Amino acid sequence: QVQLVESGGGLVQAGGSVRLSCAASGRTFSVYDMGWFRQTPGKDREFVAAISRSGVSTYYRDSSRFTISRDNAKNTVYLQMNSLKAEDTAVYYCNARTNWNDYWGQGTQVTVSS
């Protein structure tokens, strides 16, 4: 079991940047692949970014604007988002994954004003 708490969201102007953090506690953080998803009302959660246990492999919805990273010593994963657009407005959720389980945080709201 792992508990995830997102932070760093807020109101930002279009074209700006935000850095989200996800702090994990519970099982050893390094055993999990980590990811970020986002959701707006009436829509399914959609994939944003993911990073492997070691941090060697990363995957993105938009690699030109987003960067995911992790610090296993701090049990934390980050999502840097640049050049934000209005359509990036969503609740952003942190995800921890193994072959058998998915764990989710409660989300942090990012609102991009235009």
N, C-alpha and C positions, 0 to 999 in steps of 0.2 A: 504494500500500500504506500502511496505517496500523496502528499497534500501540496497543492499548487496555489500560489497567490500572485496574481498579476498586479502590476502597478505601472504608472507612468503615463496613462492616458489623460486626455483633457481636450481643451479647445485649441485648435491651431488654424492659422490661415492657410489657404491654398498656396502651394509652393513652399511651405515650411516643412519642418522635420520634427519627428518625435522618436524617442527611444523608450520602448516598452521593456519591462523586466518581469521575469517570472521566477519567484523564489520557491524552491522545493524543499520539503522536509519529509522524513519517513525513511524509506529504503534508500540505499546508496544511489545517489543521483546518476552516477556514471553508467548504470546498467540500462538506462532508458534512452531510446531515441526520443527527441523532443521536437515539437512543432508549434506553429501558430496557425490558428484558424480565425475567421471572422464571420459575423452574422448580423444581418439587419432584419427588422420586423417583417414577417411574412416570407422570409427566404430561408433556405437551408444554410447551414454552416459551410463555408467554402475554404479551401486550402489556401494558405498564404506562404508558408515557408516551413522547412524542416531541416534538422541537423542530426547526424548520426551520433552514436554514443561517444565516439572519440573526437568528434568535431571535424573529421576529415572530409565527409561528404555533406553537401548542402543542396537543397532543392528549393525552388522559388516559383511563385506565381508570376512575379515580375522582378527579375534579377537586376534590372537597370535601376530600380529605386529602393529595393529592400535588401537588407543584410541581416542574416541570423548568425548568432554566435553563442558560445556557451563557455562558462567558467566552472568546471567541475569542482574545483577547490572551494568555490563559493556556493555551489548548488544552485546556480542561476543560469537562465537562458535569456538572451536579449533579442529584440527585434528593432533594428534601426530602419526607419521609413523616411525617405526623402522625397522632395517634390510632390508633396501630398496633393491629392485631388479630392473634390467633393465626394466622389464615389468611393473613396476610402473610408468614409464615415461608417462606423460599425462598432459593435462590441467585439473586442479581440480576446480570444481564449487561448490559453496555454494548454498544451497536450503532452502527456507522457505516455509512451507506448512500448510494450513488449510484444512478443508473439502471441500472448494470451490475453492481454488486458489493455484497456484505454482509460486514462485518467484525465480529468478536466479541472481547470480552475473555474472561478466564478465570473471571470471576464473583467475587462477594463474598457471603458467607453472612450473612443476616439472620435471627435467631431471636427470635421474640416469645414471651415467657413469659406465662402466664395464671394 
